[in-house]
Amino acid sequence: MENKVFFLVPVSAVLALFFAWYFFHQMKKESEGTISMQKIAKYVREGAMAYLKQQYKVVGIVFLIITIIFSFMAYYLKIQNPWVPFAFLTGGFFSGLAGFIGMRTATYASARTANAAQQSLNAGLRLAFRSGAVMGLVVVGLGLLDISIWFYVLQFVIGALDNATNLTIASDSSMKLIIITTTTLTFGMGASTQALFARVGGGIFTKAADVGADLVGKVEENIPEDDPRNPATIADNVGDNVGDVAGMGADLYESYCGSILSTAALGAVAFAAKGTAVQFNGVIAPMIIAAVGIILSIIGIFMVKSKEDASQKQLLSSLSRGINFSAIFIAIFSFLILKYLNIPNYLGIWGSMLAGLFGGVAIGKITEYFTSAGFKPTQRISESSKTGPATVIIAGIGTGMISTAFPVLVVGISIILSYLFASGFDFSNISMGLYGIAISAVGMLSTLGITLASDAYGPIADNAGGNAEMSGLAPEVRRRTDALDALGNTTAATGKGFAIGSAALTALALMASYLEEIKIAIARIPEKTELFFNAMQTDIHQASIPQLIEYFQINLMNPRVLVGAFIGAMAAFLFCGLTMNAVGRAAQNMVQEVRRQFREIAGIMEGKAEPDYARCVAISTKGAQKEMLLPSLLAIIIPILTGVIFGVSGVMGLLLGSVSTGFILAIFMANSGGAWDNAKKYIEEGNLGGKGSENHKAAVVGDTVGDPFKDTSGPSLNILIKLMSMVSIVMAGLTVAWSLL
Amino acid sequence: MENKVFFLVPVSAVLALFFAWYFFHQMKKESEGTISMQKIAKYVREGAMAYLKQQYKVVGIVFLIITIIFSFMAYYLKIQNPWVPFAFLTGGFFSGLAGFIGMRTATYASARTANAAQQSLNAGLRLAFRSGAVMGLVVVGLGLLDISIWFYVLQFVIGALDNATNLTIASDSSMKLIIITTTTLTFGMGASTQALFARVGGGIFTKAADVGADLVGKVEENIPEDDPRNPATIADNVGDNVGDVAGMGADLYESYCGSILSTAALGAVAFAAKGTAVQFNGVIAPMIIAAVGIILSIIGIFMVKSKEDASQKQLLSSLSRGINFSAIFIAIFSFLILKYLNIPNYLGIWGSMLAGLFGGVAIGKITEYFTSAGFKPTQRISESSKTGPATVIIAGIGTGMISTAFPVLVVGISIILSYLFASGFDFSNISMGLYGIAISAVGMLSTLGITLASDAYGPIADNAGGNAEMSGLAPEVRRRTDALDALGNTTAATGKGFAIGSAALTALALMASYLEEIKIAIARIPEKTELFFNAMQTDIHQASIPQLIEYFQINLMNPRVLVGAFIGAMAAFLFCGLTMNAVGRAAQNMVQEVRRQFREIAGIMEGKAEPDYARCVAISTKGAQKEMLLPSLLAIIIPILTGVIFGVSGVMGLLLGSVSTGFILAIFMANSGGAWDNAKKYIEEGNLGGKGSENHKAAVVGDTVGDPFKDTSGPSLNILIKLMSMVSIVMAGLTVAWSLL
């Protein structure tokens, strides 16, 4: 270890896991309420676990196949680093574990939150928020743990093993860290792969159940949400857990690790010429920032508490206090960290981080403006319900599309500023500029421990409400859990802004890492090394980014780049289309089943007979498992095929196309969906005729369409764009060895 | 003139205009039917003319302002060619004229078609098709006329005038044709600007009227389409004329000229080193192909006739015969033309043309598969109506998004093949490769005379049906006009495939033209010329594309390129969002007005009182004029701002982002909209419960949402992506002189 301060990384990871364990046990000590509440919680928990078991079985098979392919490439073809298969596996494993623990916690917490909410809003908040914090801390804890383990291990073994695969590190001692950091990116690919399956599968499950439950329950039978007479209601609650909790956990585990790993990889390159001590510090800088972010998050979580008789406004300010504390202090501490690590141009790099941080906050505010019923855009969607569902849909799509303009401008400014700050306002200082872009994403996600807590407690409150409704608790309890859910929405918007903004920045950083991996891949193959030398008169180890750009013609007049960009943009649309249709099909099956139960089970409407909840859970499970495979596998296959056919320049075009279009499509879908949801809620609050009016029915159609927008297709896109980059990086050897054009 | 064969271009243009005049007078000679039919036709005609007058007033003001700006740039700042303001004006004028004549013909033809359809299907077909041919021939005739006039004029004057603006042509005699051809691109910008206004304004008008008429008429009052009791019904028919006819005419005028002009501009560059004779031939090749295409189109139009007692199938084959004849013979003739002109590698370039032609046909077939009720995707959308409007919307959006994958692959293959064929399979032969991409678009559009005829006669038949309905003709007549409309759909799909495919290819070609214009702009400014020479050790006139790429860092690791790509992709979404919302708002006003009339005008439902048709026309007109400005102006402002802030590399990123995302978004919106339309028609044919069932109501919601998708936002995107390129080209001087980063 070049710098002892690295110990902070594993220590803070263990600290996070310890507090997660502590909060979990605190929560478990609380009462789960009446027999009926326990029973319902058990149904949901069992449904969720059954789903996850099935999900992990399928994903396990996929991982097995990919690992075999990687091993073949590494040990037989020798176009791949020998650590890749193992790193890939651990990434997937930890991502799955983070989702599993978060979900298990949520399913234990929902009845307890409902029970606490009987007492007071404040009690409910504390229980739900601390349970959400379990997931926040597990995600960051497992993330940094995995990163530090691999970083330690590879330090010792990378040289010895790599000699066996013909790679000459000898010529340049800075090469070792470059290889270590690009290898750890493979573990990012494992995390992204498992996250995509979790998001897509969970998203299909939850929305099939939700849409199915709403279409028959609310629209046809006129019974309220979460009514125990609705056969799909347990499935709907299970869905919140497997989609919004387990899916979100895996998703953000992937984002968190991805941002740190891509920054580390670019740091290894940017500081390669400055000596190994500086290079080492540049690599660990994002990790140290994340480690300090964990400690600040834990303090922030403890700050979220308020007096017993606190008003809703006080609760919100208590929540914001914790989050703002962590954000402000990480901004200050990261300056000290960068200065202490003696990073060249630490002031500029700190500026890059701040550019990212401000960008994330701005995107959150923009999201809030376009999706909250407190502002004009969503109110206008509500008003368009006066002319029926068609105009609600048109207005929602129109507004969602318009809303993409502002986050794009914000991210554009963040990209340019973080590049310019880090590069010392010199466009030709490419490596430093790209490091700046990468670290700006780290800034956004460094306090994920607490921002994710404020995001994850929403579904817990939601489930608590469902439990209260089904157990027949006083309406007051439901109102409180609804208030809790709404309370988190403002803070959650910021968290989502960070998640989406960091995805775009990390994906761009990964494009640069891809070029580095291409260098390594060329170095691995003697003929390619020679070809490169003959063309460019430079040894591949010394090749600069402009030389790689020239050699592979990675410019906008190369038809392979153009076609790649088209395919990348198309991949985002294709992926959304497949997941939308998947939800549509699964929801239709659910509707048929719910209608059948209402028709065939006598006494169900009178509450005398119990519906067959398990059957609905099984239908959603089956639908999700069947439908998640194609879109998820496409994300892996498209970059491989593009690489094999169009070569390096085609892949670069592909990544640019998928990042730009994917980012915009993700915002469009999230914001349209969010706005429809709140436009409906606005009417339910008594505006424009209120619940049960024709306007309300029109708004419900919008909300239903928005469900897969905001909870299936939209959030999966964040993972998609990074997974495609990761796959390209890991498959770089294949592209270099075999590409056709 | 270096080659006398150029005379073919103006001659065929005049020939096209002559036959357009001939068909128009033939049509005018027919009877317009009963007094009632004449009255309705007059209402529609007057409404359409009133709209166009208002539209051209607004567009005229916009053109005036832009012309003043261009004149300032050309004569005062001297960063612009002095011919630019004039060329810009003629492009706009001829585009508007083409739309005007086409629309005027259509409004005269509709009642006559209805009258002829009383006699037989065949008589109706011939009248409607020949009237559609008027527009087809006017578009290509005016297009080639404008091109030949400017080409002649600039030959004589460009040298003298340009000396006055410090531009040294002397150093390289091939420079003259390069300047001429890039100047003529300005006239393409005029055409694109007017086309965008026509498409957006017309699209908002027609869909506001359509959605408004349907929502109240069909859904609330349960009266059929085109019922004279519906106050919006005249506005709806006016809309078909101003949107589908005038808008389409202006649109395809722009596509036609754009493809020829961009190919000519790239030809001037690609063959610059081969001597002026070869260069001249390379420039006129696309024009000669288009000229021969006109002659073949005229012959093809005359081939569309059939026996008096022909079956529907025979009529279709008669229609296809004409189109296939023109397509096959242009494929053969273009080989002879390229060979006769002695173009270097004429065989390869011919291959590029064929790649484009096949690509266009394939996109047409794909469109048909995804949008026709004869195939699974649309049938599945119909079936999703069983679970209500929400699942219809989800299925339509999902299917539309999935459908983008195949056209993207087809265009990708066309791009790569046309590049490889023309460049002799050498990726570094950039100029020739790009010429190949450009000419592949010319291949698609060369027989526009007849393909547009088969597209434009649809709205005429549609209007004839409206006239028949309102005049109370026998239901048999309506059935015949519906059959005529349906008949054209298959052939029109191919036409649309050509339009959308050529838009993508032309836009890519324009990216290359942009770089050429940048060279000229640098040459115009002595300090910039010196800067370039100092950096690259090459005179700007001799600069190659790779040198420009290196100088401006037009590569994928330049943050300006990345941000540009994000902005370009976003521009397409923003534009769609604005036009969607515009239709939504205008339609809501229309709904309120129609409801008011039903409520306040006594006896309207009994057919005793006449509704106030004019008021509905006025509402659509006002809505369209107010709403079209912002999205259209954004298309002009975004590239200018991007250039001024991010410089040349930012603009190149912008264009790539807008072309790739715009192309895909256009296909998504067109196919979702088309599929919803046909899913509804499938139910109306008696499937799934038929007209009036709950399923039908759900499908009508889908169709209504699809209206602005397929007729406002979607088709405008084709123009948008080219207009943004054209604006960038014309504003190149500004970017070079002033860019910030």
Boltz contact constraints between the chains, C-beta under 6 A:
constraints:
  - contact:
      token1: [A, 215]
      token2: [B, 387]
      max_distance: 6.0
  - contact:
      token1: [A, 215]
      token2: [B, 388]
      max_distance: 6.0
  - contact:
      token1: [A, 387]
      token2: [B, 215]
      max_distance: 6.0
  - contact:
      token1: [A, 387]
      token2: [B, 588]
      max_distance: 6.0
  - contact:
      token1: [A, 387]
      token2: [B, 591]
      max_distance: 6.0
  - contact:
      token1: [A, 388]
      token2: [B, 215]
      max_distance: 6.0
  - contact:
      token1: [A, 389]
      token2: [B, 389]
      max_distance: 6.0
  - contact:
      token1: [A, 389]
      token2: [B, 701]
      max_distance: 6.0
  - contact:
      token1: [A, 390]
      token2: [B, 701]
      max_distance: 6.0
  - contact:
      token1: [A, 390]
      token2: [B, 704]
      max_distance: 6.0
  - contact:
      token1: [A, 390]
      token2: [B, 705]
      max_distance: 6.0
  - contact:
      token1: [A, 391]
      token2: [B, 584]
      max_distance: 6.0
  - contact:
      token1: [A, 393]
      token2: [B, 393]
      max_distance: 6.0
  - contact:
      token1: [A, 393]
      token2: [B, 705]
      max_distance: 6.0
  - contact:
      token1: [A, 394]
      token2: [B, 580]
      max_distance: 6.0
  - contact:
      token1: [A, 394]
      token2: [B, 584]
      max_distance: 6.0
  - contact:
      token1: [A, 394]
      token2: [B, 705]
      max_distance: 6.0
  - contact:
      token1: [A, 395]
      token2: [B, 584]
      max_distance: 6.0
  - contact:
      token1: [A, 397]
      token2: [B, 580]
      max_distance: 6.0
  - contact:
      token1: [A, 398]
      token2: [B, 577]
      max_distance: 6.0
  - contact:
      token1: [A, 398]
      token2: [B, 580]
      max_distance: 6.0
  - contact:
      token1: [A, 398]
      token2: [B, 581]
      max_distance: 6.0
  - contact:
      token1: [A, 398]
      token2: [B, 584]
      max_distance: 6.0
  - contact:
      token1: [A, 401]
      token2: [B, 573]
      max_distance: 6.0
  - contact:
      token1: [A, 401]
      token2: [B, 576]
      max_distance: 6.0
  - contact:
      token1: [A, 401]
      token2: [B, 577]
      max_distance: 6.0
  - contact:
      token1: [A, 402]
      token2: [B, 574]
      max_distance: 6.0
  - contact:
      token1: [A, 402]
      token2: [B, 577]
      max_distance: 6.0
  - contact:
      token1: [A, 404]
      token2: [B, 570]
      max_distance: 6.0
  - contact:
      token1: [A, 404]
      token2: [B, 573]
      max_distance: 6.0
  - contact:
      token1: [A, 405]
      token2: [B, 570]
      max_distance: 6.0
  - contact:
      token1: [A, 405]
      token2: [B, 574]
      max_distance: 6.0
  - contact:
      token1: [A, 408]
      token2: [B, 566]
      max_distance: 6.0
  - contact:
      token1: [A, 408]
      token2: [B, 570]
      max_distance: 6.0
  - contact:
      token1: [A, 412]
      token2: [B, 563]
      max_distance: 6.0
  - contact:
      token1: [A, 412]
      token2: [B, 566]
      max_distance: 6.0
  - contact:
      token1: [A, 415]
      token2: [B, 559]
      max_distance: 6.0
  - contact:
      token1: [A, 415]
      token2: [B, 563]
      max_distance: 6.0
  - contact:
      token1: [A, 416]
      token2: [B, 559]
      max_distance: 6.0
  - contact:
      token1: [A, 416]
      token2: [B, 563]
      max_distance: 6.0
  - contact:
      token1: [A, 419]
      token2: [B, 559]
      max_distance: 6.0
  - contact:
      token1: [A, 430]
      token2: [B, 557]
      max_distance: 6.0
  - contact:
      token1: [A, 545]
      token2: [B, 557]
      max_distance: 6.0
  - contact:
      token1: [A, 549]
      token2: [B, 555]
      max_distance: 6.0
  - contact:
      token1: [A, 554]
      token2: [B, 555]
      max_distance: 6.0
  - contact:
      token1: [A, 554]
      token2: [B, 556]
      max_distance: 6.0
  - contact:
      token1: [A, 555]
      token2: [B, 549]
      max_distance: 6.0
  - contact:
      token1: [A, 555]
      token2: [B, 554]
      max_distance: 6.0
  - contact:
      token1: [A, 555]
      token2: [B, 555]
      max_distance: 6.0
  - contact:
      token1: [A, 556]
      token2: [B, 554]
      max_distance: 6.0
  - contact:
      token1: [A, 556]
      token2: [B, 652]
      max_distance: 6.0
  - contact:
      token1: [A, 556]
      token2: [B, 656]
      max_distance: 6.0
  - contact:
      token1: [A, 557]
      token2: [B, 430]
      max_distance: 6.0
  - contact:
      token1: [A, 557]
      token2: [B, 545]
      max_distance: 6.0
  - contact:
      token1: [A, 559]
      token2: [B, 415]
      max_distance: 6.0
  - contact:
      token1: [A, 559]
      token2: [B, 416]
      max_distance: 6.0
  - contact:
      token1: [A, 559]
      token2: [B, 419]
      max_distance: 6.0
  - contact:
      token1: [A, 563]
      token2: [B, 412]
      max_distance: 6.0
  - contact:
      token1: [A, 563]
      token2: [B, 415]
      max_distance: 6.0
  - contact:
      token1: [A, 563]
      token2: [B, 416]
      max_distance: 6.0
  - contact:
      token1: [A, 565]
      token2: [B, 656]
      max_distance: 6.0
  - contact:
      token1: [A, 565]
      token2: [B, 660]
      max_distance: 6.0
  - contact:
      token1: [A, 566]
      token2: [B, 408]
      max_distance: 6.0
  - contact:
      token1: [A, 566]
      token2: [B, 412]
      max_distance: 6.0
  - contact:
      token1: [A, 566]
      token2: [B, 660]
      max_distance: 6.0
  - contact:
      token1: [A, 569]
      token2: [B, 660]
      max_distance: 6.0
  - contact:
      token1: [A, 569]
      token2: [B, 661]
      max_distance: 6.0
  - contact:
      token1: [A, 569]
      token2: [B, 664]
      max_distance: 6.0
  - contact:
      token1: [A, 570]
      token2: [B, 404]
      max_distance: 6.0
  - contact:
      token1: [A, 570]
      token2: [B, 405]
      max_distance: 6.0
  - contact:
      token1: [A, 570]
      token2: [B, 408]
      max_distance: 6.0
  - contact:
      token1: [A, 570]
      token2: [B, 664]
      max_distance: 6.0
  - contact:
      token1: [A, 573]
      token2: [B, 401]
      max_distance: 6.0
  - contact:
      token1: [A, 573]
      token2: [B, 404]
      max_distance: 6.0
  - contact:
      token1: [A, 573]
      token2: [B, 664]
      max_distance: 6.0
  - contact:
      token1: [A, 574]
      token2: [B, 405]
      max_distance: 6.0
  - contact:
      token1: [A, 576]
      token2: [B, 401]
      max_distance: 6.0
  - contact:
      token1: [A, 577]
      token2: [B, 398]
      max_distance: 6.0
  - contact:
      token1: [A, 577]
      token2: [B, 401]
      max_distance: 6.0
  - contact:
      token1: [A, 577]
      token2: [B, 402]
      max_distance: 6.0
  - contact:
      token1: [A, 580]
      token2: [B, 394]
      max_distance: 6.0
  - contact:
      token1: [A, 580]
      token2: [B, 397]
      max_distance: 6.0
  - contact:
      token1: [A, 580]
      token2: [B, 398]
      max_distance: 6.0
  - contact:
      token1: [A, 581]
      token2: [B, 398]
      max_distance: 6.0
  - contact:
      token1: [A, 584]
      token2: [B, 391]
      max_distance: 6.0
  - contact:
      token1: [A, 584]
      token2: [B, 394]
      max_distance: 6.0
  - contact:
      token1: [A, 584]
      token2: [B, 395]
      max_distance: 6.0
  - contact:
      token1: [A, 584]
      token2: [B, 398]
      max_distance: 6.0
  - contact:
      token1: [A, 588]
      token2: [B, 387]
      max_distance: 6.0
  - contact:
      token1: [A, 591]
      token2: [B, 387]
      max_distance: 6.0
  - contact:
      token1: [A, 652]
      token2: [B, 556]
      max_distance: 6.0
  - contact:
      token1: [A, 656]
      token2: [B, 556]
      max_distance: 6.0
  - contact:
      token1: [A, 656]
      token2: [B, 565]
      max_distance: 6.0
  - contact:
      token1: [A, 657]
      token2: [B, 660]
      max_distance: 6.0
  - contact:
      token1: [A, 660]
      token2: [B, 565]
      max_distance: 6.0
  - contact:
      token1: [A, 660]
      token2: [B, 566]
      max_distance: 6.0
  - contact:
      token1: [A, 660]
      token2: [B, 569]
      max_distance: 6.0
  - contact:
      token1: [A, 660]
      token2: [B, 657]
      max_distance: 6.0
  - contact:
      token1: [A, 661]
      token2: [B, 569]
      max_distance: 6.0
  - contact:
      token1: [A, 661]
      token2: [B, 661]
      max_distance: 6.0
  - contact:
      token1: [A, 664]
      token2: [B, 569]
      max_distance: 6.0
  - contact:
      token1: [A, 664]
      token2: [B, 570]
      max_distance: 6.0
  - contact:
      token1: [A, 664]
      token2: [B, 573]
      max_distance: 6.0
  - contact:
      token1: [A, 701]
      token2: [B, 389]
      max_distance: 6.0
  - contact:
      token1: [A, 701]
      token2: [B, 390]
      max_distance: 6.0
  - contact:
      token1: [A, 704]
      token2: [B, 390]
      max_distance: 6.0
  - contact:
      token1: [A, 705]
      token2: [B, 390]
      max_distance: 6.0
  - contact:
      token1: [A, 705]
      token2: [B, 393]
      max_distance: 6.0
  - contact:
      token1: [A, 705]
      token2: [B, 394]
      max_distance: 6.0
